[in-house]
């Protein structure tokens, strides 16, 4: 019964609005990266703990009853 909390954490642009409109469904992006990953840079990194926590989160979202 509550609205989701929305925190912008993704850089760049994604065509999420076009996909949501075409599917006529909500669109959610769940990034798995750590905030300091230096995305697309020479020292790009991904902490395994963030990855495993992200995978667990994705599984929970996918098994939610609708």
Gaussian input, Z-matrix of N, CA and C with variables (Angstrom, degrees):
# hf/3-21g

backbone

0 1
 N
 C     1     B1
 C     2     B2     1     A1
 N     3     B3     2     A2     1     D1
 C     4     B4     3     A3     2     D2
 C     5     B5     4     A4     3     D3
 N     6     B6     5     A5     4     D4
 C     7     B7     6     A6     5     D5
 C     8     B8     7     A7     6     D6
 N     9     B9     8     A8     7     D7
 C    10    B10     9     A9     8     D8
 C    11    B11    10    A10     9     D9
 N    12    B12    11    A11    10    D10
 C    13    B13    12    A12    11    D11
 C    14    B14    13    A13    12    D12
 N    15    B15    14    A14    13    D13
 C    16    B16    15    A15    14    D14
 C    17    B17    16    A16    15    D15
 N    18    B18    17    A17    16    D16
 C    19    B19    18    A18    17    D17
 C    20    B20    19    A19    18    D18
 N    21    B21    20    A20    19    D19
 C    22    B22    21    A21    20    D20
 C    23    B23    22    A22    21    D21
 N    24    B24    23    A23    22    D22
 C    25    B25    24    A24    23    D23
 C    26    B26    25    A25    24    D24
 N    27    B27    26    A26    25    D25
 C    28    B28    27    A27    26    D26
 C    29    B29    28    A28    27    D27
 N    30    B30    29    A29    28    D28
 C    31    B31    30    A30    29    D29
 C    32    B32    31    A31    30    D30
 N    33    B33    32    A32    31    D31
 C    34    B34    33    A33    32    D32
 C    35    B35    34    A34    33    D33
 N    36    B36    35    A35    34    D34
 C    37    B37    36    A36    35    D35
 C    38    B38    37    A37    36    D36
 N    39    B39    38    A38    37    D37
 C    40    B40    39    A39    38    D38
 C    41    B41    40    A40    39    D39
 N    42    B42    41    A41    40    D40
 C    43    B43    42    A42    41    D41
 C    44    B44    43    A43    42    D42
 N    45    B45    44    A44    43    D43
 C    46    B46    45    A45    44    D44
 C    47    B47    46    A46    45    D45
 N    48    B48    47    A47    46    D46
 C    49    B49    48    A48    47    D47
 C    50    B50    49    A49    48    D48
 N    51    B51    50    A50    49    D49
 C    52    B52    51    A51    50    D50
 C    53    B53    52    A52    51    D51
 N    54    B54    53    A53    52    D52
 C    55    B55    54    A54    53    D53
 C    56    B56    55    A55    54    D54
 N    57    B57    56    A56    55    D55
 C    58    B58    57    A57    56    D56
 C    59    B59    58    A58    57    D57
 N    60    B60    59    A59    58    D58
 C    61    B61    60    A60    59    D59
 C    62    B62    61    A61    60    D60
 N    63    B63    62    A62    61    D61
 C    64    B64    63    A63    62    D62
 C    65    B65    64    A64    63    D63
 N    66    B66    65    A65    64    D64
 C    67    B67    66    A66    65    D65
 C    68    B68    67    A67    66    D66
 N    69    B69    68    A68    67    D67
 C    70    B70    69    A69    68    D68
 C    71    B71    70    A70    69    D69
 N    72    B72    71    A71    70    D70
 C    73    B73    72    A72    71    D71
 C    74    B74    73    A73    72    D72
 N    75    B75    74    A74    73    D73
 C    76    B76    75    A75    74    D74
 C    77    B77    76    A76    75    D75
 N    78    B78    77    A77    76    D76
 C    79    B79    78    A78    77    D77
 C    80    B80    79    A79    78    D78
 N    81    B81    80    A80    79    D79
 C    82    B82    81    A81    80    D80
 C    83    B83    82    A82    81    D81
 N    84    B84    83    A83    82    D82
 C    85    B85    84    A84    83    D83
 C    86    B86    85    A85    84    D84
 N    87    B87    86    A86    85    D85
 C    88    B88    87    A87    86    D86
 C    89    B89    88    A88    87    D87
 N    90    B90    89    A89    88    D88
 C    91    B91    90    A90    89    D89
 C    92    B92    91    A91    90    D90
 N    93    B93    92    A92    91    D91
 C    94    B94    93    A93    92    D92
 C    95    B95    94    A94    93    D93
 N    96    B96    95    A95    94    D94
 C    97    B97    96    A96    95    D95
 C    98    B98    97    A97    96    D96
 N    99    B99    98    A98    97    D97
 C   100   B100    99    A99    98    D98
 C   101   B101   100   A100    99    D99
 N   102   B102   101   A101   100   D100
 C   103   B103   102   A102   101   D101
 C   104   B104   103   A103   102   D102
 N   105   B105   104   A104   103   D103
 C   106   B106   105   A105   104   D104
 C   107   B107   106   A106   105   D105
 N   108   B108   107   A107   106   D106
 C   109   B109   108   A108   107   D107
 C   110   B110   109   A109   108   D108
 N   111   B111   110   A110   109   D109
 C   112   B112   111   A111   110   D110
 C   113   B113   112   A112   111   D111
 N   114   B114   113   A113   112   D112
 C   115   B115   114   A114   113   D113
 C   116   B116   115   A115   114   D114
 N   117   B117   116   A116   115   D115
 C   118   B118   117   A117   116   D116
 C   119   B119   118   A118   117   D117
 N   120   B120   119   A119   118   D118
 C   121   B121   120   A120   119   D119
 C   122   B122   121   A121   120   D120
 N   123   B123   122   A122   121   D121
 C   124   B124   123   A123   122   D122
 C   125   B125   124   A124   123   D123
 N   126   B126   125   A125   124   D124
 C   127   B127   126   A126   125   D125
 C   128   B128   127   A127   126   D126
 N   129   B129   128   A128   127   D127
 C   130   B130   129   A129   128   D128
 C   131   B131   130   A130   129   D129
 N   132   B132   131   A131   130   D130
 C   133   B133   132   A132   131   D131
 C   134   B134   133   A133   132   D132
 N   135   B135   134   A134   133   D133
 C   136   B136   135   A135   134   D134
 C   137   B137   136   A136   135   D135
 N   138   B138   137   A137   136   D136
 C   139   B139   138   A138   137   D137
 C   140   B140   139   A139   138   D138
 N   141   B141   140   A140   139   D139
 C   142   B142   141   A141   140   D140
 C   143   B143   142   A142   141   D141
 N   144   B144   143   A143   142   D142
 C   145   B145   144   A144   143   D143
 C   146   B146   145   A145   144   D144
 N   147   B147   146   A146   145   D145
 C   148   B148   147   A147   146   D146
 C   149   B149   148   A148   147   D147
 N   150   B150   149   A149   148   D148
 C   151   B151   150   A150   149   D149
 C   152   B152   151   A151   150   D150
 N   153   B153   152   A152   151   D151
 C   154   B154   153   A153   152   D152
 C   155   B155   154   A154   153   D153
 N   156   B156   155   A155   154   D154
 C   157   B157   156   A156   155   D155
 C   158   B158   157   A157   156   D156
 N   159   B159   158   A158   157   D157
 C   160   B160   159   A159   158   D158
 C   161   B161   160   A160   159   D159
 N   162   B162   161   A161   160   D160
 C   163   B163   162   A162   161   D161
 C   164   B164   163   A163   162   D162
 N   165   B165   164   A164   163   D163
 C   166   B166   165   A165   164   D164
 C   167   B167   166   A166   165   D165
 N   168   B168   167   A167   166   D166
 C   169   B169   168   A168   167   D167
 C   170   B170   169   A169   168   D168
 N   171   B171   170   A170   169   D169
 C   172   B172   171   A171   170   D170
 C   173   B173   172   A172   171   D171
 N   174   B174   173   A173   172   D172
 C   175   B175   174   A174   173   D173
 C   176   B176   175   A175   174   D174
 N   177   B177   176   A176   175   D175
 C   178   B178   177   A177   176   D176
 C   179   B179   178   A178   177   D177
 N   180   B180   179   A179   178   D178
 C   181   B181   180   A180   179   D179
 C   182   B182   181   A181   180   D180
 N   183   B183   182   A182   181   D181
 C   184   B184   183   A183   182   D182
 C   185   B185   184   A184   183   D183
 N   186   B186   185   A185   184   D184
 C   187   B187   186   A186   185   D185
 C   188   B188   187   A187   186   D186
 N   189   B189   188   A188   187   D187
 C   190   B190   189   A189   188   D188
 C   191   B191   190   A190   189   D189
 N   192   B192   191   A191   190   D190
 C   193   B193   192   A192   191   D191
 C   194   B194   193   A193   192   D192
 N   195   B195   194   A194   193   D193
 C   196   B196   195   A195   194   D194
 C   197   B197   196   A196   195   D195

   B1=1.4077
   B2=1.5246
   B3=1.3252
   B4=1.4591
   B5=1.5196
   B6=1.3354
   B7=1.4585
   B8=1.5230
   B9=1.3351
   B10=1.4650
   B11=1.5165
   B12=1.3072
   B13=1.4520
   B14=1.5231
   B15=1.3143
   B16=1.4625
   B17=1.5063
   B18=1.3201
   B19=1.4602
   B20=1.5182
   B21=1.3026
   B22=1.4667
   B23=1.5245
   B24=1.3265
   B25=1.4616
   B26=1.5170
   B27=1.3057
   B28=1.4560
   B29=1.5231
   B30=1.3028
   B31=1.4495
   B32=1.5144
   B33=1.2968
   B34=1.4551
   B35=1.5184
   B36=1.3039
   B37=1.4578
   B38=1.5134
   B39=1.2859
   B40=1.4634
   B41=1.5207
   B42=1.3228
   B43=1.4681
   B44=1.5307
   B45=1.3310
   B46=1.4598
   B47=1.5281
   B48=1.3246
   B49=1.4663
   B50=1.5169
   B51=1.3268
   B52=1.4691
   B53=1.5246
   B54=1.3350
   B55=1.4693
   B56=1.5244
   B57=1.3239
   B58=1.4660
   B59=1.5253
   B60=1.3235
   B61=1.4633
   B62=1.5200
   B63=1.3353
   B64=1.4595
   B65=1.5272
   B66=1.3279
   B67=1.4672
   B68=1.5262
   B69=1.3279
   B70=1.4621
   B71=1.5289
   B72=1.3275
   B73=1.4599
   B74=1.5292
   B75=1.3288
   B76=1.4679
   B77=1.5251
   B78=1.2982
   B79=1.4610
   B80=1.5167
   B81=1.3256
   B82=1.4611
   B83=1.5169
   B84=1.3184
   B85=1.4605
   B86=1.5203
   B87=1.3140
   B88=1.4585
   B89=1.5203
   B90=1.3240
   B91=1.4667
   B92=1.5260
   B93=1.3113
   B94=1.4602
   B95=1.5204
   B96=1.2966
   B97=1.4587
   B98=1.5192
   B99=1.3084
   B100=1.4530
   B101=1.5321
   B102=1.3407
   B103=1.4668
   B104=1.5292
   B105=1.3215
   B106=1.4642
   B107=1.5339
   B108=1.3161
   B109=1.4574
   B110=1.5212
   B111=1.3215
   B112=1.4710
   B113=1.5292
   B114=1.3076
   B115=1.4567
   B116=1.5307
   B117=1.3126
   B118=1.4651
   B119=1.5284
   B120=1.3175
   B121=1.4587
   B122=1.5267
   B123=1.2984
   B124=1.4677
   B125=1.5258
   B126=1.3215
   B127=1.4642
   B128=1.5194
   B129=1.3164
   B130=1.4647
   B131=1.5281
   B132=1.3257
   B133=1.4643
   B134=1.5161
   B135=1.3079
   B136=1.4542
   B137=1.5169
   B138=1.3069
   B139=1.4618
   B140=1.5104
   B141=1.3225
   B142=1.4615
   B143=1.5236
   B144=1.3308
   B145=1.4608
   B146=1.5170
   B147=1.3400
   B148=1.4629
   B149=1.5223
   B150=1.3170
   B151=1.4654
   B152=1.5256
   B153=1.3195
   B154=1.4632
   B155=1.5273
   B156=1.3315
   B157=1.4657
   B158=1.5279
   B159=1.3304
   B160=1.4566
   B161=1.5071
   B162=1.3350
   B163=1.4628
   B164=1.5258
   B165=1.3214
   B166=1.4700
   B167=1.5266
   B168=1.3188
   B169=1.4612
   B170=1.5295
   B171=1.3268
   B172=1.4618
   B173=1.5228
   B174=1.3240
   B175=1.4647
   B176=1.5210
   B177=1.3329
   B178=1.4741
   B179=1.5177
   B180=1.3149
   B181=1.4614
   B182=1.5246
   B183=1.3191
   B184=1.4508
   B185=1.5240
   B186=1.3195
   B187=1.4723
   B188=1.5305
   B189=1.3268
   B190=1.4580
   B191=1.5315
   B192=1.3187
   B193=1.4727
   B194=1.5324
   B195=1.2967
   B196=1.4712
   B197=1.5031
   A1=113.61
   A2=118.06
   A3=120.51
   A4=110.54
   A5=115.05
   A6=119.77
   A7=109.38
   A8=118.07
   A9=120.30
   A10=111.65
   A11=115.82
   A12=121.35
   A13=107.12
   A14=117.02
   A15=121.23
   A16=109.07
   A17=115.39
   A18=121.00
   A19=107.27
   A20=116.73
   A21=120.37
   A22=109.04
   A23=116.54
   A24=121.90
   A25=112.19
   A26=117.84
   A27=120.30
   A28=109.75
   A29=115.91
   A30=120.32
   A31=110.41
   A32=116.53
   A33=120.23
   A34=111.71
   A35=115.37
   A36=120.22
   A37=109.77
   A38=114.70
   A39=121.94
   A40=107.61
   A41=118.25
   A42=119.77
   A43=112.52
   A44=117.09
   A45=119.53
   A46=112.24
   A47=118.69
   A48=120.50
   A49=110.35
   A50=117.77
   A51=120.91
   A52=110.74
   A53=117.18
   A54=119.90
   A55=111.03
   A56=117.35
   A57=120.66
   A58=110.44
   A59=116.95
   A60=120.23
   A61=111.49
   A62=117.38
   A63=120.94
   A64=111.46
   A65=116.64
   A66=120.91
   A67=112.33
   A68=116.77
   A69=122.82
   A70=110.11
   A71=114.36
   A72=121.72
   A73=108.71
   A74=116.19
   A75=118.61
   A76=110.91
   A77=115.55
   A78=121.03
   A79=108.20
   A80=116.74
   A81=121.77
   A82=108.97
   A83=115.96
   A84=121.59
   A85=106.94
   A86=116.73
   A87=121.62
   A88=109.29
   A89=117.49
   A90=119.70
   A91=111.14
   A92=116.33
   A93=121.75
   A94=112.63
   A95=117.75
   A96=120.86
   A97=112.20
   A98=114.90
   A99=121.17
   A100=108.91
   A101=118.10
   A102=120.51
   A103=114.81
   A104=118.21
   A105=120.89
   A106=112.14
   A107=117.75
   A108=120.37
   A109=114.25
   A110=118.48
   A111=122.26
   A112=110.75
   A113=114.77
   A114=121.79
   A115=111.76
   A116=114.47
   A117=123.78
   A118=112.55
   A119=116.31
   A120=121.70
   A121=109.08
   A122=116.08
   A123=120.76
   A124=112.41
   A125=117.27
   A126=120.94
   A127=112.30
   A128=116.80
   A129=121.02
   A130=109.54
   A131=116.46
   A132=119.35
   A133=110.36
   A134=115.47
   A135=122.73
   A136=107.41
   A137=116.87
   A138=120.42
   A139=109.15
   A140=117.06
   A141=121.21
   A142=111.42
   A143=117.74
   A144=120.27
   A145=111.77
   A146=116.79
   A147=120.68
   A148=110.84
   A149=116.08
   A150=120.31
   A151=110.61
   A152=117.63
   A153=120.51
   A154=111.29
   A155=117.81
   A156=120.64
   A157=110.60
   A158=116.59
   A159=120.82
   A160=112.71
   A161=117.37
   A162=121.13
   A163=110.12
   A164=117.29
   A165=120.62
   A166=110.51
   A167=116.50
   A168=121.15
   A169=110.78
   A170=117.03
   A171=120.72
   A172=111.59
   A173=117.03
   A174=120.83
   A175=110.27
   A176=116.97
   A177=120.30
   A178=110.95
   A179=117.41
   A180=119.95
   A181=110.42
   A182=117.80
   A183=121.54
   A184=113.34
   A185=118.08
   A186=119.58
   A187=112.44
   A188=118.01
   A189=120.67
   A190=109.75
   A191=117.05
   A192=118.55
   A193=110.38
   A194=116.29
   A195=120.54
   A196=110.11
   D1=0.54
   D2=-179.50
   D3=-108.61
   D4=152.67
   D5=174.49
   D6=-73.48
   D7=146.19
   D8=178.32
   D9=-67.17
   D10=153.65
   D11=173.15
   D12=-84.17
   D13=129.29
   D14=-177.54
   D15=-114.27
   D16=120.13
   D17=177.94
   D18=-127.21
   D19=117.99
   D20=-179.91
   D21=-74.29
   D22=117.78
   D23=-179.51
   D24=-129.33
   D25=-2.21
   D26=-174.80
   D27=-103.28
   D28=132.24
   D29=174.69
   D30=-86.93
   D31=172.68
   D32=177.04
   D33=72.64
   D34=-168.71
   D35=-179.81
   D36=-124.04
   D37=143.55
   D38=176.02
   D39=-131.11
   D40=147.45
   D41=-179.18
   D42=-82.50
   D43=44.49
   D44=-174.89
   D45=-65.14
   D46=-37.65
   D47=179.49
   D48=-62.88
   D49=-43.38
   D50=179.65
   D51=-63.02
   D52=-40.17
   D53=179.33
   D54=-68.65
   D55=-42.50
   D56=179.07
   D57=-62.71
   D58=-41.87
   D59=178.54
   D60=-65.57
   D61=-43.31
   D62=-178.76
   D63=-65.84
   D64=-38.66
   D65=-179.55
   D66=-84.83
   D67=-13.39
   D68=-174.91
   D69=50.98
   D70=47.71
   D71=-178.12
   D72=-147.73
   D73=155.32
   D74=175.59
   D75=-61.11
   D76=153.03
   D77=-178.04
   D78=-128.09
   D79=126.87
   D80=-178.20
   D81=-126.45
   D82=135.73
   D83=174.91
   D84=-114.65
   D85=124.33
   D86=178.28
   D87=-116.60
   D88=96.18
   D89=-179.42
   D90=-70.27
   D91=147.52
   D92=-179.50
   D93=-104.85
   D94=-0.55
   D95=-172.82
   D96=-88.36
   D97=158.50
   D98=174.09
   D99=-79.20
   D100=152.65
   D101=-175.49
   D102=-60.46
   D103=-26.06
   D104=-177.14
   D105=-105.66
   D106=34.82
   D107=-173.51
   D108=-76.57
   D109=-5.37
   D110=-178.96
   D111=50.83
   D112=52.24
   D113=-173.97
   D114=-53.78
   D115=131.69
   D116=178.03
   D117=62.19
   D118=36.35
   D119=177.51
   D120=-125.21
   D121=173.62
   D122=-178.14
   D123=-60.61
   D124=-32.29
   D125=-178.19
   D126=-106.62
   D127=34.84
   D128=179.60
   D129=-57.98
   D130=140.02
   D131=-178.10
   D132=-148.97
   D133=160.67
   D134=175.16
   D135=-143.17
   D136=118.83
   D137=178.42
   D138=-75.36
   D139=133.69
   D140=-178.38
   D141=-60.13
   D142=-35.75
   D143=178.36
   D144=-60.77
   D145=-41.84
   D146=176.83
   D147=-64.06
   D148=-41.20
   D149=-179.97
   D150=-62.81
   D151=-49.40
   D152=-178.11
   D153=-65.09
   D154=-40.69
   D155=176.17
   D156=-62.79
   D157=-39.97
   D158=178.49
   D159=-64.39
   D160=-40.85
   D161=177.96
   D162=-63.48
   D163=-41.97
   D164=177.01
   D165=-60.38
   D166=-42.11
   D167=178.74
   D168=-62.76
   D169=-45.10
   D170=178.40
   D171=-59.79
   D172=-42.19
   D173=178.48
   D174=-61.14
   D175=-44.95
   D176=179.67
   D177=-61.77
   D178=-41.11
   D179=179.71
   D180=-65.68
   D181=-40.36
   D182=-177.69
   D183=-69.52
   D184=-25.21
   D185=-178.43
   D186=-99.28
   D187=4.28
   D188=177.13
   D189=-60.85
   D190=135.37
   D191=176.16
   D192=-74.88
   D193=137.24
   D194=178.69
   D195=-113.97

